[in-house]
Amino acid sequence: MTEASRSFYRTGLATLLGAALFTFGCGPKKVTAPPKPVEAPAAPARPTVTLQANPTSINKGESSTLSWNSTDATQLSIDPGVGAVTAEGSTKVTPSDSTTYTITATGPGGNATATAAVSVNAPPPPTPTPAPVRDFNQEVRDAYFDTDKADIRPDAREALSKTAAFLKSEPSTKVTIEGHCDERGSTEYNLGLGDRRASAVKQYLVSLGVSADRMTTVSFGKEKPVCLEHNETCWQQNRRGHFAKAN
Amino acid sequence: MLKSVRCLGQLFFVVVILFCGRPASAQDWFRTGTGLGEAKPRVAIADFAPRSDTAKSHASLFTQVVRDDLQFSGILELASPSFYPPQVPTAPSELKAPAWMEAPTNANYLGFGNLTESTSEVTIQAWLFDVRNPSSQPVVGKVYRGGPTDLQVRKFAHQFADEIISKLSGGLPSVASTQIAFVRSSGAGVKEIWVMDYDGANQHQVTNLHSIALTPRWSPEGSRIAFTCFAPYKGVNSAQICMYSMDTGKLVAFPRFAGTNITPAWSPDGTQIVFSSSMQGTPELYVSDINGSRPQRLSHSNGASMSPAWNPKTGQSIAFVSDRGGTPQLYLMNADGTSPAKLDLPEKGYVIDPAWSPNGQLLAFSWRRPNDDYDIYVMDASSRQIVELTRDQGRNERPSWAPDGRHVVFESTRTGVGTRQIWTMLADGSQPHQLTTSGHNESPNWSTH
């Protein structure tokens, strides 16, 4: 490198560092208070809230799903045992005895509550010999992807053909397709890439005749790896479209 | 030669890469100090005097926090306490200025004061004098009163440091009272939003969703944090935008959208949110009101776009990440979505995590160059010059600027593969400082004031 270019770079660096360290921020920064977000008008609406349990009757050891919805609430809490929750959502509960759950919604306009009861039956008698059921987790096959790619590879086509055959034979089964990635990309990029992978899997299954309304896609990016080592064998296992039974 | 230079590089070396047709292999390392060409005022902070035994621990806490804040600011030189004269003033009448002016203290300014403490209240008198003009008015003279807790004493120390930094820098925004939001893993598959003081003190959990919370972003006025959350609804656990109010300590309602919804960021005026959503197919950028209403699509591509950063000064430009070209790269577009253009870098690799400096002129980002790990870089948006701030120290990602425009907070694996911790540094890469030590901490975001 010539002396001339060296001094050119040095000048460039000094300029940039000057910008980074000395130029800006000096002198009082004019701070204009941003407009406050428009809040509810003078008389805030009273919160409303609903709570459902499904099923309302379970056997000991089984779970029921609580689902709720609210409007105009800033704080929601379900008792007993659940605690603070978001404005709408659902969660599984496994009460050991019959329980009435109460959701309390609090907002600027006051409070509202709703309840849902889950009754717990005594342990069921031993079931008679069950009809042979094909195991979901053994019949569906995950689809694996190349690095940075959401294209369906030949091996994934084969796996998804088997998955499609099973899903067509079990028309009442609904699935969630989860897009996953390896650890090398950023959290944010991987959430986007995982979404593209899940969508690619769904589109491929649709092309094989599986109805789109039976499949929901989600992306977990690199948040839920199946393999935790830092090597390509592991990364390949994590770059996948995974099926979870949704009903 | 290069190897030994790299070892020293932790503190004083940065690399500059220019675009002018220069081959990437011809990088050069330049020596530079953080105070290049500037004479910094030299400040001594005497031990604050406890007026009673009960005030002893808070007196030393106050003194230490003020010294740390001043040291961190980078705009002044803190005289080492081991050089101080034995006689320490506790009030202006006791000030013997010459002893502080002379060697070895050589101070331009002296901070001192005292603490009185009862079971219900601590009172702190604090002054800063120009020791070369000791007869003039104090540069800073303050009385702080509040509850006698460590937290409150820290707050007062930060406020006193803010005053000193503001006075001695001619109005540079001080960061001593700022906070950093971040993500902490609390058990398998659980990540919550936490907040800490800028110096790592006062780490406390903010969300309690028992789920995965990611990418916190402070609103410009500091009253809310928008973030990415996983909240199960009707059996579907998809990524959604969540909003937390620091004023009420509760979540604020934000609508659920179809698909994957991630990486919210604020408009400079705090009235809009820009985020990534696959509600209409591939993950694209949308802008909505802060209550989620009227989402408008901004980007149109065949890939995934995410991690928007809205220029906080001009409000006219949004930097973001897109893999439309095959790998994640930085793009710039106008705030209305027009004129998207890739930010070309001299080498390939992954380019992620754009973060604008408060003056809107510099863009910090993470770049994983070929055969290398992620490092933090800063680009001058107009000249496109690049400075590398970290090197050969694990994986360094997700820079976020302090409001003084001089410091950057980021996450790093430098303390061990698989453990991420949060660090700050000056925006030239010097003075790295670790804020978190236990567990797994990531995605820091510095409050705007």
Interface residues (C-beta under 8 A of the other chain):
Chain A: M1 R6 Y9 R10 G12 L13 A14 T15 L16 L17 G18 A19 A20 L21 F22 T23 F24 G25 C26 G27 P28 K29 V31 A33 P34 P35 P37 T65 S67 A73 T74 Q75 G83 A84 T86 A87 E88 G89 S90 T91 D148 T176 G185 S186 T187 E188 Y189 L191 G192 L193 G194 D195 R196 S199 T216 T217 V218 S219 F220 E223 K224 H230 A246 N247
Chain B: V14 V16 L18 A26 D28 F30 T32 T34 L36 E38 G74 S169 G170 G171 L172 P173 G189 K191 N208 L209 I212 L214 T215 P220 E221 T228 C229 F230 A231 P232 Y233 K234 G235 V236 N237 S238 A239 C242 S245 T248 K250 L251 V252 A253 R256 G259 T260 I262 T263 P268 D269 G270 T271 S276 S278 G281 T282 P283 I290 N291 G303 A304 S305 M306 S307 V321 D323 G326 T327 P328 Y350 I352 D353 S357 P358 N359 Q361 L362 S366 V378 D380 S383 Q385 V387 E397 R398 D404 G405 R406 V417 G418 L426 A427 D428 E442 S443 H449
